[in-house]
């Protein structure tokens, strides 16, 4: 009775240890930080909040509803939202986080329980004349069922049940043997510990986070492209209007020249300059209309509104290029924003964390393989299946325990992999430092360009005023016979260039602001767009 009680106590302790290991392992897999998980809704869609001060003011309501036919009338905000909803390239990019998330499931599957089972039947015919004049027929049936699982602690655990039935023509009774067993194999060196066994899962989660920052960078580039194309289209429309006004003015100048030739004030040779100026205006008008058509196609591709007759639709812009009421902060503030928000910097930080996890994995590979194993079983013997199961509670048991060791003397592959991981980690650190410098140069250069473009607006406006006055004076001199058609044409041509330069300067300033915000990683935030990859990755983020 004492022996039987000791066996029961040993089995109870053994089962308690198994349950504790399983619960601890499950907790370690579920105890991931919030940064390791990305909400599906955040990855699959973009949402908008409020407009920011960097967006030109408008009295129109922002909407993404577009009629299935006719012209497409959009504001800047409406164009952005249409692109975020319908752009084909963005739809392609949105799949990447979900695709990479499947790798997390693959890594988690390593710790999934496995159900095993089997059935076999054996028959043997032996002729032993010395024992009996009859032929000896031995039969055996084996069936087994078990569950096994590999835990993040480096533990292989299994529970199995089996039944053996045997009979022979040499005896009349069948023999049943039923067994229940528990086995544990625990890695002591190589393959042991949560840090090693969860490293691949954590790497998969970091890859998913990296894809979110990639998606954010793509969305920022798309928004910037939409805005820049929008203003290019508005600029080209204004250029066409200016060319039409200039052409009308050139034709009027030709009429005045013909009248003055008729009354003998000017020579007929003066008409050539007037006609050449008209041809030049028409040439510019043709080029501007061609640019407008090509820009319209670019906008349609970016917005991609649902329509079977997409390429024939016209675009009506509800925003005109105006100087936004924006005061830039000092350049260091913009650099600071970029160091936190730039998606490529955050990706580089995640790459360093991936390198840390790779070091954990390869360092573990340097250790020899030493495993502790223990198997505990109880077997019942009887003449029937039910009796053998009940007899498991009897005195029959088996225990197998021990330690296995495997030690490669040179272990060149593991050493090479570990050294490679260390070098790759140092390389990632240097790449991070280089990227930080590149980001600072990008932002500082964009800041300079934005200020230059803003100052250029006032300069071109002043030049335009002088050119207008110059053209007026030259025209008055021509009408009193103190100038020539060529000089008037040159003055009008300079006025035309200055008017185009003035509207070009406004468009350049708008685009310079867009580029600055894109390079500092704040464009989506300034446009009120919520997107994945918004949270910056700390420089000292650990990967325990």
Secondary structure, 3 states (H helix, E strand, C coil): CHHHHHHHHHHHHHHHHHHHHHHHHHHHHHCCCHHHCCCHHHHHCCEECCCCCCCCCCCCCCCCCCCCCCCEEECHHHHHHHHHHHCHHHHHHHHHHHHHHHHHHHHHHHHCCEEEEEEEEEEEEEECCCCCCCEEEEEEEEEEEEEEEEECCCEEEEEEEEEEEEEECCEEEEEEEEEEEEEEEEECCCCCCHHHHCHHHHHHHHHHHHHHHHHHHHHHHHHHHHHHHHHHHHHHHHHHHHHHHHHHHHHHHHHHHHHHHHCCCCCCCHHHHHHHHHHHHHHHHHHHHHHHHHHHHHHHHHHCCCCCCHHHCCEEECCCCCCCCCCCCCHHHHHHHHHHHCHHHHHHHHHHHHHHHHHHHHHHCCCCEEEEEEEEEEEEEECCHHHHHHHHHCCCEEEEEEEEEECCCCCHHHHHHHHHHHHHHHHHHHHHHHHHHHHHHHHHHHHHHHHHHHHHHHHHHHHHHHHHHHHHHHHHHHHCCCCCHHHHHHHHHHHHHHHHHHHHHHHHHHHHHHHHHHHCCCHHHHCCEECCCCCCCCCCCCCC
